[in-house]
C-alpha cells in the first residue's frame, strides 16, 4: 500500500492519521510517515485496513473491541468473561 492508497483508505474509513495509528498500535509519527510516503505501510497493516473497508466495519467499534480485549488481557481474563 503506497501513501496515496493509505490516505484514500483512511478517507474511506473516516479515520485521521492519529486514529489509524491508535487502531494499528503504532506511533502517530509512523502513520504520518506512511501518509507522506517516507515509509511503506507494512503488509499486515495494509491488509487489516483493506479488510475493514471491504466488510464496511466501523473503525470506532473495532477500536472499542480491541481496547476491551487489551484490557481483559492485562487482567488475565478474556473479553468474553
N, C-alpha and C positions, 0 to 999 in steps of 0.2 A: 504494500500500500504506500503510494507516494504522498507527498504533502497535500496535493490537490484532492486526492481521494479521501485523505484523512479529514480535511476540512469539510468536504461535501458530506461525509458520513456523520460528522458531528452535527452539521446543519440538519440532516435528515432525522437525527435523533433528538434535536433540540438541546444539544449539550454545548456548554462552553468548554474551552480547553481545561479550565480548572476542574469542572465537573467530570470531564473524561479522565483526567489524572486521578481523581479520587476513585472513580469507578474501576479503573485499571490497576490501582495500587501503585502508582508511580508519582514522582515529584512533579509539581506543576511546571517546573522548568523543562522536564523531559517532554511533556506534552507540547510545550511551546517549541522545543527543538524539532519535534515531528512536524508541527504546523508550518514551520519556517524552512523545512527541508534540510535542516542541519543534521538530522539523523533519520534513518529509516524506521518506520513503525515495525516493531517486531511481529513476526508472523502470528504468534498466538493472540496478541492484542488485536491485530487486524481482523483475524478470523472471528474473534468474540464480538467486535463491533459490527462486522458484516452480519453475523448471526442475529444480533439484536435488531438490526434493520429488517432483515428478512422475516422474522417472526412478529414484527410490529411490537416489540417489547417496550414497556415504559421504563426508561432508564432510572427514574426515581424509585420505582418499585423494585427493580433489580438491585439498586444500591441498598435499599432498606433490607432486602432479603440477605444480601452479602454481609451487611453490618450485623444483622441478627445472628447469622452463622458464626461470624468472628467473635461476637460477644459470648455466645454459647461455648465456643471452643476454648476461650480463655478461662471459662468457669469449669471446664472439664466435662461439659454435657454436650448435647446436640440441640439444634434449633427446634426440633420437633418435640422436645421434652417440655 
